[in-house]
């Protein structure tokens, strides 16, 4: 169902870094004295030179709480940075933040309306402001950070309505994010822009994402909010640079598809720039290579899926994934970690020769990259794909889906969901039984829908037993917290010798219990075997944590969606080391192989070297802990890495 009314102002929650987020204005916190160690210079480029001396004086005298930076020459379209002072004496109550937050919104909304340099997301686009979780670092609000989020969230909703702006709360830690989403899921008015039907669909997709079964398949539309062009805009930009006559450009657009338009323009570039064979590709890269990611990449990067697929050349999804604490390795590429991967079907700005744009490129793709297509086909067979940011007209997409249609048995339902801005009954009919279509009236509503999906996928509770969140809990959660902490404190040392204790302690650790902070990788993994004696048939094909030990010391930790397959990759004798970061690190750190050589494909590594790596690992012990989901293992791995710092991580 299409929503016909303009969605009201909205408050988003994302994981990321406000400095790399495409918005109109963002908050950066400091103290009133602007002390050097306060981190205020990290807000952007040449911050000190951009301070207005008159406003600075008022700011330091606490006559005002905000200090907008002057625009930088050449970067006038960058977001307005507004330094905002935390309470100088510290935060005693969460409400202490409110006068400063309110002033920020008033100043930021005015600046955004005057400059309007940020993302334009359609006819119903509103200015977009970004705020971090205010005052929980140097401001001293850490002990009440849960309550601070509640106060900030309510203030954001009021400001969004008052100033008619969208606001993104940009969080850095998993616990803050999990609590924020739990609070919003309990709020019936969190997504007023969605119809009941749309919210029901978003909730269902969020449930699939929670089970790591929703895989994003992304097109150019998700990068538009960062200033990148869509396909038509890219072609127009190339035509202008090539000096194409307007009548020729119009004929090209009317009578030829995008592939042939690109091919024609490529030949025009060769004619106009005869001494520069790379001019065409360089212009493509310049048009799409953005410095900041928008809402859609940030939201999609938070999906807990091992796979992701994109037709885009830019790095916005990768940047958002890194900032959100869920980094991706890019395929094709030489990296082996992390296990989450992003398949860039049409190439990347980091490798100009990989870019697929013209019909010749597509034909070459079919000849050279069959393995990449196979990855997509396998994903289609085992997961639900969330198609977003593009139409379903891409010829390569049609080819892949055709092969999947032939290979799949009757599934009883669609294998993918398409988020689309166009309500086309003929398109829906064409893909009936294969694709589910969710029609959203504007790019902005599309982002609001994604925001709901992500909120309903983040159902972990890593904040429940952690310090700083107790006052923000619902009554039932608060009662459970008290009972679990009492239980944890009452467990005698003798009971901790039980083989069951690591499983219980792991659960407490994932819920934020700091009293089990002495838990280490040795005690977490209940199963531990000498690698040379390991029977792979005993390793389950479930998600879990893998730990490797040398002389009793943990040297490597990894989280996997399939313990059996991951440990088998570590124990492989293949000359291709790139499938296991552990094997690569052993080759580099133990055997002394050159880093570039070890990270290359098998033609750079001899069989003797590969056997030496396998022999070293055979003398180690390997342990594992099965978990319900890969994300559970990933969180435990992160917690253990902070304490144990294994050699090969």
C-alpha positions, 0 to 999 in steps of 0.5 A: 500500500502506498502512503499518500500523505507526506510523512511527518518529521521523523527521528532515526537511530543509526550506528555510525560516526556523525563526522562521516554522516551526510546531513545538514548539521551535526552536534559535536560536544566539548566543555566550555573552556575548549580544553585541548584534551577535550577532543573538540578539534576532532570535529572536522578540518581546521576547526580552530581556525573556523571559530568565530571569536565573538561567539567563542567568548559568549560560549566560554562565558556560558552565555550560550551553549552552542558554538557553530563553526564557520564554513571552510572555503571549498567545503561549503556543502559540508554539514554545519558543525555545531560544538555544544557544551556539556555541563561543566560540573558534570551530569547529575541527572539525565535532564541536565542535558536538556537546555543544551540539547534544546539550544542545539536544535534551535541553532542547527535547524536555523542553520540548516534551513539557511544553508540546506547543503545536506541530502535531498531525499525527494519532494518531501525532503526535510533538513536532517540533523545528527546528534550523538548520545550527549554527555556520556563521555567526558560529560560524566553522564555514563552512569545514567546513559540509559536515562540520557537516551530517553531524555534525548529521544523525547527532546528529538521528537519534540524538536523534529515537530517544532522545527520540521526537521528529521533527526538521526541519533547516531550511536557508537556502542552496541549496548546503547543501540540495543537499548534505543531500539528496545525503547522504540519498539515499545513505543506505538508512535515511533513510526507515525509515517508508516501505515499499519500495513507497512509497519507490519511488513517492516516488523516481519522483515525485522524478525527475519533480519534478527535471524540473520536471514535478510540480505541487502541487495543494493542499487544506486538509490541508496547512495543518492542521499549522500549526493551520489547520482542515480543511473540516469544522473550519472549518464547525464553527468557523463554526457555534459563532460563529454560535451554531447549535443543536447539533441543527441543526448535526448535521442540517446536517452529516449531510444537506448537503454543505459548500457548502450548510453554508457557505451556511446559516451565511452566512445565519445570520451575516447574521441574528446580525450584521445590521449587519456584512455582512462578519462571515462572511468575516472569521470565515473569514479569522480561522480560516485565517490562520496565522502559521507554516507547517508541514512540508507547505507547506515541503516542497511549496514546494521543488518546482521547478515553474513552476506550483502550484495551491491551494484554500486561502485562507491564505498558508502556501505563499507564506510557505514559498516566500519563506523557501525562496528560491523565491518565487511570484507569486499569480494572480489578482493584479497581480504579474509576477515571479517567473515561478513562480506560485501559482494560488489557485482559491478566493481568498485572505485578502488579498482577502476578496471573492475567497473561494469557500465557498458554493454561490453562490460556486461558481456565481459562480466559474464565471461570472467565473473561466473563465480561472483554470480554463483554467490548471489544465486546461492544466497537467493536459494537460502535467504530472503533478499531485500532489494533496495535502491534500484529498479528490477531492470538490471540485465544481470539481475534478470540473468541471475534470477532466471537461473535461480528460478530454474534451480529452486523447487517450489518454495510457496512464497517470494524469495525477495522483497523489493522496496520501490518508489513506483507502484507498477501493477505490471511489474508486480504481476511479472514477478508474482510468486518470486518477489514481494513489492513494498511501495513507498511514496518517497525516498524519505519514506523508504528510509523511515521504513528501513528504520523500522526494519532495523529497530525490529531486528535488534532484539538483543539485550546486552544492556540489561545487566550493564551499569548505566542502564538500570534507570531506563529499564521497563519495570519487568526488565528491572525486576529481572535485572535485580534477580539475575545480578543477585544470582550471579553474586551468589554463585559460589566458587565451587559451583564455577568449577562445573562444566556448565558454568561457562555457558551460564557465565557467557549468557550473563556476560552477553547481558552485560554482567561485569562481575564475570569480567574475569571470564576468558577464552579458556573458560568460555569454550567448553569443548577443546581438542588437540587439532591433530586429533580433531575429528571434524565430524564432531564439530557441529554445523551451527553458529559459534565462537572458535578459539585457538590455543598455543601452549595454553595461550589463546592466539586467535578468536573468530565468530562463525555462522558454521563452526564445522566449515570455519574450523575446516578452513583453518585446518586446510592444506590448500595453497590458497591461504586467503580463506582463513585469516588464521592461516595467513597470520601464521604464515606471516608471523610464524613462518616469516612469509611476506605479507603480500605473498601470504595474502595472495592467491595460491600461485604465490604460495608453495605447497611446502609453505602451506603444509608448514602452516598446517603443521604448526596449527596441528600442534595447537588446540582448538575449542568452540562454543556453539551459539544460537546465532552468529551475532551472539558469538560475534558479541562474545568475541568482541568482549573477549578480544578486549581482555585477551588480545590474542596474538593473531587477531 
